[in-house]
């Protein structure tokens, strides 16, 4: 018995020492990352005073772009919604068209990059800062963001390139370079394309994996005992496991990612929506009051710095973080679609912000608002994924466990998509080739481990800053090329309505004239 007691004591001491060492590693990583994120965030989110609120110029850039494209293209986000659904259903699919994946696979691959932990944690953070009113502006941002996504994904397919091995590469790097060269600005286009490629290589390491792995690990801690969890201090170990699973899939490229996301995304989205609807059904009596608080809060002059303007900015910023409209990431996935008509994929793409922001983020917000009063949401001392988890547990005992499963799927799917985005930025800079793709895959997976090891404050600031910087060159190119999109859209509708016999050659001719 004495020997057994000594052995037990020695093992316990060993485990305690290992856990302390692990926590030390986590702390060291966090301390190393935080100064960089502080400096980067202060630069990217440079703000100007407006109506009592500090408004980040980059957010205003995205808002202006979304509203401009929506009006300029005649509210195509509304007019083209039914047509988009028909395309996703395969009504116009042609197996002989160029590309690697179907419209549905392209949509799920891109949605997997937007439907992530931000839909669970990000909305909770926004509501805890801006109150229920932020949800209203989040919805508005999602609706107008649909048109931005339409424009950038159309251009992604239009200017894509087919590589020697039959694979496809596309995205802002290519339409900025080639689209502006067509207009007589080759040097400027090349500069913007390279700037974007460098930005997305760095940016994908923030929103695309570190934020995701960080919040997934925090949720695992929450359901396994919180501060007393045996996982406490072992973020690096959990991150290593996640990195290994991601690596097994991304080495197969977009076809492998498309096969996985076409099955995973519909399942995880349906599962999360079902959970939200159950909570809302239980809180049915609170829905009218929740609706009133969302509308009233959106125009409230109290409760957050800057009043209504401050709340609006919070909603728009979180929507852009969630659906990435204007960021230019989704066109990289959509460029691989099988189609000879770029506009078809533009229609498919406009569904992304609707699914991600108007549906999923709104449901998360409603779960929070119908569960907790506003003072608890904003001053309860809890935010992020812990707040959403608490809301589900308040209504359905033990629901934090299935929510953890959903969070892991969200994080996993997002990492798959962003690994592909970063890879295409990497190969744009260093050239196509399997060996170069593998080098980036190793870098990407290493940062998954880093993300699981640091704290929310460092991750959120880092991810926010890196994703928004990509909007600068992307939106600039979209504004310049907007006239050709409007011309293409006019021809496309005429062709679909049978009033004009036009083939892809005629469309290409119109593009040269635009």
DAURLIN-V316616 format. One record per residue. PSI is psi in radians with two decimals (999 if undefined). NEAR is the number of other C-alpha atoms within 12 Angstrom. D_FIRST is the distance of its C-alpha to the first C-alpha in Angstrom with 1 decimal. Layout:
# DAURLIN-V316616
psi->PSI near->NEAR d_first->D_FIRST
psi->PSI near->NEAR d_first->D_FIRST
This chain:
# DAURLIN-V316616
psi->-0.70 near->7 d_first->0.0
psi->-0.73 near->8 d_first->3.8
psi->-0.71 near->9 d_first->5.4
psi->-0.71 near->10 d_first->5.0
psi->-0.69 near->11 d_first->6.0
psi->-0.71 near->12 d_first->8.6
psi->-0.80 near->13 d_first->9.8
psi->-0.76 near->14 d_first->10.3
psi->-0.71 near->14 d_first->12.1
psi->-0.74 near->14 d_first->14.1
psi->-0.76 near->14 d_first->15.2
psi->-0.73 near->14 d_first->16.2
psi->-0.68 near->14 d_first->18.1
psi->-0.80 near->14 d_first->19.8
psi->-0.71 near->19 d_first->20.9
psi->-0.73 near->18 d_first->22.2
psi->-0.67 near->15 d_first->24.0
psi->-0.73 near->20 d_first->25.5
psi->-0.70 near->24 d_first->26.7
psi->-0.71 near->19 d_first->28.3
psi->-0.70 near->19 d_first->30.0
psi->-0.73 near->25 d_first->31.3
psi->-0.61 near->26 d_first->32.6
psi->-0.69 near->21 d_first->34.3
psi->-0.80 near->24 d_first->36.0
psi->-0.79 near->29 d_first->37.2
psi->-0.72 near->24 d_first->38.6
psi->-0.72 near->19 d_first->40.3
psi->-0.78 near->27 d_first->42.0
psi->-0.74 near->29 d_first->43.2
psi->-0.53 near->21 d_first->44.6
psi->-0.61 near->19 d_first->46.4
psi->-0.62 near->30 d_first->48.0
psi->-0.80 near->24 d_first->49.0
psi->-0.66 near->18 d_first->51.9
psi->-0.77 near->21 d_first->53.4
psi->-0.66 near->29 d_first->53.3
psi->-0.78 near->24 d_first->54.9
psi->-0.75 near->18 d_first->57.7
psi->-0.76 near->26 d_first->58.4
psi->-0.68 near->28 d_first->58.3
psi->-0.53 near->20 d_first->60.7
psi->-0.87 near->21 d_first->63.1
psi->-0.70 near->28 d_first->63.0
psi->0.68 near->29 d_first->63.1
psi->2.24 near->20 d_first->65.9
psi->2.70 near->21 d_first->67.4
psi->2.57 near->17 d_first->70.7
psi->2.35 near->15 d_first->71.5
psi->2.04 near->19 d_first->73.0
psi->0.66 near->17 d_first->73.7
psi->-0.02 near->18 d_first->71.0
psi->2.63 near->23 d_first->68.3
psi->1.90 near->26 d_first->67.1
psi->2.04 near->30 d_first->67.8
psi->2.26 near->31 d_first->66.3
psi->-0.60 near->26 d_first->69.2
psi->-0.58 near->37 d_first->67.2
psi->-0.70 near->42 d_first->66.6
psi->-0.61 near->32 d_first->70.3
psi->-0.76 near->33 d_first->71.0
psi->-0.72 near->45 d_first->69.0
psi->-0.84 near->40 d_first->70.6
psi->-0.75 near->25 d_first->74.1
psi->-0.81 near->37 d_first->73.5
psi->-0.76 near->43 d_first->72.2
psi->-0.74 near->30 d_first->75.1
psi->-0.88 near->27 d_first->77.7
psi->-0.62 near->36 d_first->76.7
psi->-0.79 near->32 d_first->76.6
psi->-0.78 near->21 d_first->80.1
psi->-0.61 near->25 d_first->81.5
psi->0.32 near->29 d_first->80.5
psi->0.71 near->18 d_first->81.7
psi->0.88 near->24 d_first->78.3
psi->-0.39 near->39 d_first->77.3
psi->-0.49 near->36 d_first->73.8
psi->-0.84 near->23 d_first->75.3
psi->-0.55 near->19 d_first->78.2
psi->0.11 near->30 d_first->76.1
psi->-0.85 near->28 d_first->73.0
psi->-0.72 near->18 d_first->74.2
psi->-0.65 near->28 d_first->75.3
psi->-0.74 near->32 d_first->71.9
psi->-0.71 near->27 d_first->70.2
psi->-0.66 near->20 d_first->72.7
psi->-0.78 near->33 d_first->71.9
psi->-0.61 near->31 d_first->68.1
psi->-0.17 near->17 d_first->68.8
psi->0.24 near->21 d_first->70.4
psi->-0.55 near->17 d_first->74.0
psi->0.27 near->26 d_first->75.4
psi->2.43 near->24 d_first->73.0
psi->2.00 near->20 d_first->74.5
psi->-0.38 near->17 d_first->72.3
psi->-0.16 near->14 d_first->74.9
psi->2.74 near->19 d_first->74.6
psi->2.63 near->26 d_first->73.0
psi->3.09 near->36 d_first->69.3
psi->-0.48 near->34 d_first->65.8
psi->2.82 near->36 d_first->64.5
psi->2.95 near->37 d_first->66.0
psi->-0.73 near->45 d_first->66.9
psi->-0.75 near->41 d_first->63.9
psi->-0.67 near->40 d_first->61.5
psi->-0.73 near->46 d_first->63.0
psi->-0.81 near->51 d_first->62.6
psi->-0.61 near->44 d_first->59.0
psi->-0.75 near->51 d_first->58.2
psi->-0.71 near->53 d_first->59.8
psi->-0.61 near->50 d_first->58.4
psi->-0.46 near->52 d_first->54.9
psi->-0.34 near->51 d_first->55.6
psi->-0.66 near->54 d_first->56.7
psi->1.71 near->57 d_first->54.6
psi->-2.76 near->50 d_first->51.3
psi->-0.48 near->52 d_first->48.9
psi->-0.50 near->48 d_first->51.9
psi->-0.42 near->48 d_first->53.1
psi->-0.92 near->52 d_first->49.9
psi->-0.75 near->45 d_first->49.0
psi->-0.73 near->49 d_first->52.4
psi->-0.70 near->53 d_first->54.3
psi->-0.69 near->44 d_first->51.8
psi->-0.76 near->40 d_first->52.2
psi->-0.79 near->47 d_first->56.0
psi->-0.64 near->53 d_first->56.1
psi->-0.42 near->39 d_first->53.8
psi->-0.74 near->35 d_first->56.4
psi->-0.06 near->46 d_first->59.6
psi->-3.10 near->50 d_first->59.0
psi->-0.53 near->51 d_first->60.3
psi->-0.46 near->46 d_first->63.6
psi->-0.46 near->49 d_first->62.0
psi->-0.68 near->52 d_first->61.6
psi->-0.84 near->43 d_first->65.3
psi->-0.48 near->43 d_first->66.0
psi->-0.73 near->49 d_first->63.2
psi->-0.79 near->42 d_first->65.0
psi->-0.76 near->34 d_first->68.4
psi->-0.66 near->46 d_first->66.9
psi->-0.71 near->45 d_first->65.6
psi->-0.81 near->40 d_first->69.0
psi->-0.46 near->44 d_first->71.0
psi->-0.36 near->51 d_first->68.4
psi->-0.66 near->51 d_first->69.1
psi->-0.68 near->47 d_first->72.4
psi->-0.75 near->54 d_first->71.0
psi->-0.65 near->52 d_first->68.6
psi->-0.81 near->49 d_first->71.7
psi->-0.86 near->56 d_first->73.5
psi->-0.57 near->56 d_first->70.9
psi->-0.51 near->51 d_first->69.7
psi->-0.81 near->46 d_first->73.3
psi->-0.57 near->53 d_first->73.8
psi->-0.76 near->46 d_first->70.6
psi->-0.67 near->44 d_first->71.9
psi->-0.67 near->45 d_first->75.4
psi->0.31 near->36 d_first->74.6
psi->2.85 near->38 d_first->71.8
psi->2.53 near->29 d_first->72.0
psi->2.19 near->22 d_first->71.2
psi->2.98 near->21 d_first->69.5
psi->-0.55 near->10 d_first->70.3
psi->0.09 near->12 d_first->67.4
psi->-0.15 near->14 d_first->68.5
psi->2.87 near->26 d_first->65.9
psi->2.45 near->37 d_first->67.2
psi->2.31 near->42 d_first->66.7
psi->3.12 near->45 d_first->67.9
psi->-3.06 near->47 d_first->67.4
psi->-0.58 near->57 d_first->68.9
psi->-0.72 near->47 d_first->68.8
psi->-0.74 near->45 d_first->71.4
psi->-0.40 near->45 d_first->73.6
psi->-0.78 near->43 d_first->73.8
psi->-0.94 near->37 d_first->74.8
psi->-0.61 near->32 d_first->77.2
psi->-0.72 near->41 d_first->78.4
psi->-0.52 near->35 d_first->79.5
psi->-0.65 near->24 d_first->81.0
psi->-0.47 near->24 d_first->83.2
psi->0.15 near->23 d_first->84.5
psi->0.27 near->14 d_first->85.4
psi->1.02 near->18 d_first->82.4
psi->-0.72 near->19 d_first->80.4
psi->-0.74 near->18 d_first->79.0
psi->-0.74 near->22 d_first->77.9
psi->-0.71 near->31 d_first->76.3
psi->-0.70 near->28 d_first->74.5
psi->-0.84 near->25 d_first->73.2
psi->-0.70 near->33 d_first->71.9
psi->-0.76 near->36 d_first->70.4
psi->-0.71 near->32 d_first->68.5
psi->-0.75 near->30 d_first->67.4
psi->-0.77 near->45 d_first->66.1
psi->-0.78 near->42 d_first->64.2
psi->-0.72 near->31 d_first->62.5
psi->-0.72 near->37 d_first->61.7
psi->-0.50 near->47 d_first->60.1
psi->-0.76 near->39 d_first->58.0
psi->-0.76 near->34 d_first->56.6
psi->-0.60 near->42 d_first->56.7
psi->-0.39 near->50 d_first->54.8
psi->-0.26 near->46 d_first->51.8
psi->-1.36 near->43 d_first->51.9
psi->-0.60 near->54 d_first->52.8
psi->-0.34 near->53 d_first->52.1
psi->-0.77 near->55 d_first->48.5
psi->-0.79 near->52 d_first->46.9
psi->-0.72 near->52 d_first->47.8
psi->-0.85 near->56 d_first->46.8
psi->-0.59 near->53 d_first->43.3
psi->-0.87 near->50 d_first->42.7
psi->-0.56 near->50 d_first->43.5
psi->-0.72 near->46 d_first->41.7
psi->-0.70 near->47 d_first->38.5
psi->-0.65 near->43 d_first->39.0
psi->-0.64 near->43 d_first->39.4
psi->-0.67 near->35 d_first->36.2
psi->-0.74 near->29 d_first->34.4
psi->-0.74 near->31 d_first->36.2
psi->-0.13 near->30 d_first->35.0
psi->0.32 near->19 d_first->31.4
psi->0.05 near->16 d_first->30.6
psi->-2.25 near->17 d_first->33.1
psi->-0.40 near->15 d_first->31.8
psi->0.06 near->13 d_first->28.3
psi->2.50 near->19 d_first->28.7
psi->-0.25 near->24 d_first->26.4
psi->-0.16 near->30 d_first->29.7
psi->2.17 near->33 d_first->30.6
psi->-0.06 near->35 d_first->31.8
psi->0.61 near->35 d_first->31.8
psi->-0.66 near->42 d_first->35.5
psi->-0.60 near->37 d_first->36.2
psi->-0.77 near->29 d_first->33.8
psi->-0.71 near->32 d_first->35.3
psi->-0.62 near->41 d_first->38.7
psi->-0.71 near->26 d_first->38.0
psi->-0.81 near->22 d_first->37.5
psi->-0.71 near->37 d_first->40.6
psi->-0.67 near->36 d_first->42.6
psi->-0.72 near->25 d_first->41.6
psi->-0.75 near->21 d_first->42.9
psi->-0.75 near->40 d_first->46.1
psi->-0.65 near->31 d_first->46.7
psi->-0.50 near->21 d_first->46.7
psi->-0.76 near->28 d_first->49.6
psi->-0.32 near->38 d_first->51.7
psi->-0.28 near->28 d_first->52.3
psi->-0.02 near->22 d_first->54.6
psi->-2.87 near->36 d_first->56.9
psi->-0.55 near->39 d_first->58.8
psi->-0.74 near->31 d_first->59.1
psi->-0.76 near->25 d_first->55.3
psi->-0.74 near->42 d_first->54.9
psi->-0.70 near->37 d_first->57.7
psi->-0.73 near->28 d_first->56.2
psi->-0.84 near->31 d_first->52.8
psi->-0.52 near->38 d_first->54.3
psi->-0.37 near->30 d_first->56.9
psi->-0.70 near->22 d_first->54.1
psi->-0.79 near->29 d_first->51.6
psi->-0.89 near->40 d_first->53.9
psi->-0.66 near->27 d_first->55.6
psi->-0.85 near->21 d_first->52.3
psi->-0.64 near->34 d_first->50.6
psi->-0.79 near->35 d_first->53.7
psi->-0.70 near->20 d_first->54.3
psi->-0.77 near->23 d_first->50.7
psi->-0.74 near->38 d_first->50.9
psi->-0.70 near->30 d_first->54.4
psi->-0.75 near->23 d_first->53.3
psi->-0.74 near->30 d_first->50.4
psi->-0.73 near->38 d_first->52.9
psi->-0.59 near->27 d_first->55.5
psi->-0.80 near->21 d_first->53.0
psi->-0.77 near->34 d_first->52.2
psi->-0.58 near->30 d_first->56.0
psi->-0.69 near->20 d_first->56.7
psi->-0.52 near->19 d_first->54.3
psi->0.49 near->26 d_first->56.0
psi->-0.69 near->21 d_first->59.5
psi->-0.41 near->14 d_first->61.0
psi->-0.12 near->22 d_first->59.9
psi->-0.79 near->24 d_first->61.6
psi->-0.77 near->16 d_first->65.1
psi->-0.62 near->22 d_first->63.8
psi->-0.74 near->32 d_first->61.7
psi->-0.71 near->25 d_first->64.9
psi->-0.74 near->21 d_first->66.8
psi->-0.57 near->28 d_first->64.2
psi->-0.82 near->35 d_first->64.2
psi->-0.84 near->25 d_first->68.0
psi->-0.73 near->24 d_first->68.4
psi->-0.51 near->33 d_first->65.6
psi->-0.48 near->36 d_first->67.2
psi->0.28 near->27 d_first->70.2
psi->2.56 near->26 d_first->68.6
psi->0.20 near->22 d_first->69.5
psi->2.84 near->20 d_first->66.4
psi->-0.30 near->28 d_first->62.7
psi->2.59 near->31 d_first->62.5
psi->2.23 near->24 d_first->64.3
psi->-0.02 near->25 d_first->67.6
psi->-2.33 near->29 d_first->67.8
psi->-0.67 near->34 d_first->68.9
psi->-0.74 near->32 d_first->69.3
psi->-0.72 near->38 d_first->65.8
psi->-0.72 near->42 d_first->64.4
psi->-0.78 near->46 d_first->66.6
psi->-0.71 near->43 d_first->65.3
psi->-0.78 near->44 d_first->61.7
psi->-0.80 near->45 d_first->62.4
psi->-0.70 near->45 d_first->64.4
psi->-0.76 near->47 d_first->61.9
psi->-0.61 near->48 d_first->59.0
psi->-0.75 near->52 d_first->61.1
psi->-0.68 near->54 d_first->62.0
psi->-0.64 near->53 d_first->58.4
psi->-0.92 near->53 d_first->57.6
psi->-0.19 near->53 d_first->60.6
psi->0.35 near->53 d_first->61.6
psi->2.16 near->55 d_first->65.3
psi->-0.24 near->53 d_first->67.3
psi->-0.57 near->53 d_first->64.4
psi->0.11 near->59 d_first->65.5
psi->-0.80 near->57 d_first->62.2
psi->-0.64 near->56 d_first->62.9
psi->-0.42 near->53 d_first->66.1
psi->-0.74 near->50 d_first->64.1
psi->-0.75 near->56 d_first->62.5
psi->-0.42 near->57 d_first->65.7
psi->-0.36 near->55 d_first->67.6
psi->0.04 near->49 d_first->66.1
psi->2.67 near->52 d_first->67.6
psi->1.72 near->36 d_first->70.1
psi->2.61 near->35 d_first->73.3
psi->0.10 near->29 d_first->76.7
psi->1.75 near->39 d_first->77.4
psi->-0.57 near->40 d_first->75.3
psi->-0.53 near->45 d_first->76.2
psi->-0.66 near->46 d_first->74.3
psi->-0.43 near->51 d_first->71.0
psi->-0.74 near->46 d_first->72.1
psi->-0.76 near->43 d_first->72.4
psi->-0.73 near->53 d_first->68.9
psi->-0.52 near->58 d_first->67.4
psi->-0.24 near->53 d_first->68.8
psi->-0.38 near->47 d_first->66.4
psi->-0.98 near->50 d_first->63.4
psi->-0.52 near->48 d_first->63.8
psi->-0.85 near->39 d_first->64.7
psi->-0.85 near->39 d_first->61.4
psi->-0.88 near->49 d_first->59.2
psi->-0.92 near->47 d_first->60.7
psi->-0.61 near->35 d_first->63.1
psi->-1.12 near->33 d_first->60.8
psi->-0.83 near->44 d_first->57.1
psi->-0.67 near->50 d_first->57.2
psi->-0.72 near->46 d_first->59.4
psi->-0.73 near->38 d_first->57.0
psi->-0.79 near->47 d_first->54.1
psi->-0.73 near->52 d_first->56.3
psi->-0.65 near->49 d_first->57.3
psi->-0.75 near->47 d_first->53.7
psi->-0.82 near->49 d_first->53.0
psi->-0.59 near->43 d_first->56.3
psi->-0.21 near->37 d_first->56.1
psi->-0.78 near->36 d_first->52.5
psi->2.54 near->33 d_first->52.6
psi->2.82 near->23 d_first->55.5
psi->-0.69 near->28 d_first->56.9
psi->-0.57 near->20 d_first->55.5
psi->-0.72 near->24 d_first->52.0
psi->-0.69 near->35 d_first->52.7
psi->-0.43 near->28 d_first->54.2
psi->0.35 near->20 d_first->52.3
psi->-0.08 near->21 d_first->49.0
psi->0.10 near->14 d_first->47.0
psi->2.41 near->24 d_first->46.0
psi->-3.08 near->32 d_first->47.8
psi->-2.68 near->39 d_first->47.4
psi->-0.43 near->44 d_first->45.4
psi->-0.62 near->38 d_first->43.2
psi->-0.77 near->39 d_first->46.4
psi->-0.74 near->48 d_first->47.4
psi->-0.71 near->43 d_first->43.9
psi->-0.64 near->34 d_first->44.0
psi->-0.75 near->39 d_first->47.5
psi->-0.74 near->38 d_first->46.3
psi->-0.55 near->27 d_first->43.3
psi->-0.55 near->21 d_first->45.6
psi->-0.64 near->27 d_first->47.7
psi->1.87 near->25 d_first->45.3
psi->2.31 near->15 d_first->41.7
psi->0.08 near->18 d_first->39.3
psi->-0.21 near->26 d_first->42.2
psi->-0.42 near->32 d_first->40.6
psi->-0.93 near->23 d_first->38.7
psi->-0.53 near->24 d_first->41.9
psi->-0.64 near->40 d_first->43.5
psi->-0.68 near->36 d_first->40.8
psi->-0.77 near->24 d_first->41.7
psi->-0.75 near->38 d_first->45.4
psi->-0.71 near->40 d_first->44.8
psi->-0.71 near->37 d_first->43.1
psi->-0.73 near->38 d_first->46.0
psi->-0.84 near->44 d_first->48.5
psi->-0.75 near->47 d_first->46.9
psi->-0.82 near->49 d_first->46.6
psi->-0.66 near->47 d_first->50.2
psi->-0.72 near->50 d_first->51.5
psi->-0.61 near->53 d_first->49.8
psi->-0.85 near->57 d_first->51.5
psi->-0.78 near->53 d_first->54.9
psi->-0.41 near->53 d_first->54.6
psi->-0.70 near->55 d_first->53.4
psi->-0.73 near->53 d_first->56.7
psi->-0.86 near->54 d_first->58.7
psi->-0.64 near->51 d_first->57.3
psi->-0.75 near->49 d_first->57.8
psi->-0.60 near->50 d_first->61.5
psi->-0.71 near->40 d_first->61.9
psi->-0.83 near->37 d_first->60.3
psi->-0.44 near->32 d_first->62.6
psi->-0.67 near->36 d_first->65.6
psi->-0.81 near->27 d_first->65.0
psi->-0.05 near->20 d_first->63.9
psi->2.67 near->17 d_first->65.6
psi->2.69 near->26 d_first->64.5
psi->2.45 near->22 d_first->62.3
psi->-0.71 near->21 d_first->59.0
psi->-0.64 near->16 d_first->57.4
psi->-0.61 near->22 d_first->58.3
psi->-0.68 near->30 d_first->56.8
psi->-0.64 near->26 d_first->53.5
psi->-0.80 near->22 d_first->53.4
psi->-0.65 near->34 d_first->53.8
psi->-0.68 near->39 d_first->51.2
psi->-0.74 near->26 d_first->48.6
psi->-0.81 near->25 d_first->49.7
psi->-0.82 near->45 d_first->49.5
psi->-0.56 near->41 d_first->46.1
psi->-0.65 near->29 d_first->44.8
psi->-0.36 near->40 d_first->46.1
psi->-0.71 near->48 d_first->44.3
psi->-0.75 near->36 d_first->41.1
psi->-0.78 near->41 d_first->42.7
psi->-0.69 near->48 d_first->43.7
psi->-0.17 near->47 d_first->40.3
psi->-0.27 near->43 d_first->39.1
psi->3.07 near->42 d_first->41.7
psi->2.83 near->34 d_first->42.7
psi->-0.73 near->35 d_first->45.4
psi->-0.77 near->26 d_first->48.0
psi->-0.75 near->35 d_first->48.2
psi->-0.82 near->44 d_first->48.3
psi->-0.79 near->40 d_first->50.9
psi->-0.75 near->33 d_first->53.3
psi->-0.82 near->40 d_first->53.0
psi->-0.78 near->42 d_first->53.5
psi->-0.85 near->44 d_first->56.4
psi->-0.78 near->40 d_first->58.2
psi->-0.56 near->41 d_first->58.0
psi->-0.65 near->49 d_first->59.1
psi->-0.48 near->48 d_first->62.0
psi->-0.48 near->43 d_first->63.4
psi->-0.34 near->44 d_first->64.2
psi->-0.38 near->44 d_first->66.6
psi->-1.05 near->33 d_first->69.0
psi->-0.58 near->37 d_first->70.4
psi->-0.91 near->51 d_first->69.9
psi->-0.59 near->41 d_first->71.9
psi->-0.78 near->30 d_first->74.6
psi->-0.66 near->44 d_first->75.1
psi->-0.71 near->42 d_first->75.1
psi->-0.76 near->32 d_first->77.8
psi->-0.65 near->28 d_first->80.0
psi->0.08 near->37 d_first->79.6
psi->-0.70 near->32 d_first->80.0
psi->-0.63 near->25 d_first->83.6
psi->-0.53 near->33 d_first->82.9
psi->-0.74 near->40 d_first->80.2
psi->-0.67 near->33 d_first->82.7
psi->-0.76 near->25 d_first->85.3
psi->-0.70 near->37 d_first->82.9
psi->-0.68 near->34 d_first->82.0
psi->-0.79 near->24 d_first->85.6
psi->-0.71 near->29 d_first->86.3
psi->-0.84 near->31 d_first->83.1
psi->-0.69 near->24 d_first->84.1
psi->-0.71 near->17 d_first->87.6
psi->-0.78 near->20 d_first->86.4
psi->-0.59 near->19 d_first->84.1
psi->-0.04 near->12 d_first->86.9
psi->0.25 near->12 d_first->89.3
psi->-0.17 near->12 d_first->91.8
psi->2.15 near->15 d_first->91.4
psi->1.86 near->16 d_first->91.0
psi->2.38 near->22 d_first->88.8
psi->-3.09 near->19 d_first->86.3
psi->-0.50 near->21 d_first->83.7
psi->-0.70 near->15 d_first->86.4
psi->-0.64 near->19 d_first->88.3
psi->-0.72 near->31 d_first->85.3
psi->-0.66 near->23 d_first->84.7
psi->-0.71 near->16 d_first->88.3
psi->-0.57 near->22 d_first->87.9
psi->-0.67 near->28 d_first->84.8
psi->-0.52 near->21 d_first->87.0
psi->-0.39 near->16 d_first->89.5
psi->999 near->21 d_first->87.0
